[in-house]
Amino acid sequence: MNHYRHHPQLALPINPHHFCATKNRRYEFLKAPAIYLGKTLASDGIAMLLSPIDNKYPILQPPENYAVSFKKNTYSYFEEIEATQLAPAPKITLPATDDCRVCSTTGKALCSPCPECDGDSKIEFETAHNSYSCDCKSCYGNGQIGTQIGGDHDCTHCHGTGQAYPKYHRVEINGIKIAAHYLALIAGAPDLQTTASEDKKKLIFKTGDQSGMIMAMKH
């Protein structure tokens, strides 16, 4: 049985909101942190962050047609994260950033899923001869657009910095390759511990009372 602690005023080194699904309408129910299975869960379907329960967040209610499989898969990930032996993280060297195209480098924007690719970042189509997939030109492959530049809202693509990592830049860590923009979310966290999962498909990490995983890039 898992035992969870409740830290209502805990200062967390990793911002849960940076792990949430802000691009793809398919994961609309994950657009903000929420309480699920005894943890505060933040995920976009590729990366997952688990934090102690914080009652300012609501209880997660997955869509009815997805609830059973989501609970089964998420619980499996929770167990894997908790059971995995970790070691101090190796030195993480991130690539240079580019200007954020979503907020035009201002760091401030109201963002929404790209209406052309529906937040998937890619356009897929077929001809009589073949099937094709390419980056969406409307959102530059970012999956979201800035509907209003400036204002008080941090850009959810660059997290308010005005700079973003190129989409296909990856960094090798623990023998697997992780997208730079995901690795940047945990790099610099105090006492960071990491390891690759047994199947080499995920990076599992822990810092203080937070833990999680990031899916490895396939190519």
N, C-alpha and C positions, 0 to 999 in steps of 0.2 A: 504493500500500500504506500502511496506517495503522501508525504507530509509537507504542507505548504505553509510558509510564514506570511504574515500580513504586515507590510511596512507602509502605513498611510502617509508618512512624511519622508520617505526615503528619497535621497537625491541619487538619481541613476546616471551612470556615465554615458549610456547610449540612449538617444532619444527614440522612444517607441514609434513616434509618428513617422520617422524616416523609413520605417520598414513597411508601412501600410500601402495598400493598393490604391493608387491615385490615378492610374492610367486606364486600366481595362475594366469596362463595365461588367464583365463576367464575374469580377470579384468585388462588386459594389458593396457587399456586406462586410468587406475587410478594409474599407476606406479609412477607418479609425481604430485605435486600440480598443480591445474589449476583453472582458473577463470570460475565460473559457477553460473548463477542466481544471480549476484551481489555480490558474495563472492569468496574468495580463498578457494576452496574445496580440502580436502585431505581425502581419505577414502580407506579402503580395503574391504568394503562390510560388515564388522562387527563393525568397529569403524569409526566415522566421526568427522572431525575437520573443523570448519568454522572460517576463519580469514578475516580481511579487505582485500580489493583488493590490490594486489601487481602486478604491470605491468611487473615484470620480468618473471611471469608465463604466459603460453599460455592460450588461451580460450579452454575450454574442448569441445571435439568433440566425444560424445559417438558413438559407432557403429550404423549404420543406423537401423539394425533390433532390436536394444535395446533402441534407442533414446527416443521414446514416453513414454514407461513404466519407463525408468530411470528418465526422467524429472518429471513425475507425482509423483513417489515415493520420489525423492529427495526434491521436493518442499514441499511435505507433511511433511517430516522430518524437513525442514527449519522452517516451520510454527510452528510445535510442540515445537521445541527448543526455538523459540522466545517467544511463549506464556506461557511456563511453569514457574511457580513461584519456585524459588530456595531458599536455605538456606545455611548458612556456612557449609562447608563439615565437617563431623565428623573426628576424628583422623584416619588416614590410616596407618595400620601396615602391611608391606609387608613381605612375607616369604623370607628365604634365597635363594640366587641364586646358580645355578650350573655352571660349566665350559661350555662355548659355544662350541658345537660340530661342528658348521658350519665353524667357523674360527679357531678352535683349540686354543681358548683363546687368540689369538693375537689381536683381535679387528679389524683386517684388512683382507678383503677378497673380491674378486669379486664373487657375489652370483647370482644364477639363480634358477628357479623352478626345483624341483627334476624331472628328466626325467622318473622315474618309476611311481610316483603317479601324475605327471603333476601339482605339487604344491598343491594338495588337502590334503596332509599329511596322507591320508588313502588309503588303498587298499581294494576294494570291489570285491567280487566274489561269484558265486553261484555253488552249487552242485545239484544233483538230490533231495537232502533232505532239503537243507536250503540255506539261504543267509548269507554272512559273511562280516564283516568289521573289519579291524585291522590297527594299525599304520604301516606306511611304514618303513621297516627296512633300506632302502637305505639312508633315510634322518633322521632317528630316530623320525619320526613323526613331523619334523619341517617344511616340505613343500619346503625347499630349501637346496641347497648344495653350498659349497664354491668351485668354479671352479679354483680359484687361491688364495692361502693363502698368506697373506702379501700384500705389496704394499701400495698405497695411499688411497684406498677406504675403508671407514668404512663398517664393516660387517652389513648388513641390518637386521640380526636376533637379534644381541645384541646391535646394534647401536654404535658399536665401543668400548664397555666396556670390551669385552672378557668374560662377565658373562651373563647368561640368566635365566629367571624364568622357572621352570619346567612347561611343557605344561598344565597339568591338575590342577595346583595349583590355587585356587580361593580365593578371599577375599570378605567377606560380608560387604556391605556398603548400607546404606539407605534401608535395608531389602531385598536386592537382592545380588546375587553372581556374581562377575565380575572376569574374568581371570586376574591373577596377572600381567602378562606382559602388558596387556592393562591399568590396573589401574596405573602401574608405570609411564606411559606416562604423567599422569596429577598430580600425587602425588607431593606435594611440590610446585605446581604453586601458585603464590601469590593471596591471597583473593579468593581462590577456593570456588565455590558454587556448590552444587550438590543436586539432588533429583532423586527418582525413577519415571519413567513414570507411568501414571495411570494404564496401563495394566501390570506393574511390569516386563516388558520385556527389559527395557532399562534404563541405567543410563544417565541422562542429566546433563551437567556440564557447568560452565562458569568461566572464569578467564580474567579479563580485557576486551579487545575487541575480545577475542576468546571464542567460545562456541562449543558444540558438543554433541555427544552421543556415548555410548558403549553398545552393545547388551549384555544382561545377559546370563550366562551359563544356559543351560536347566537342568543339573543334578548336 
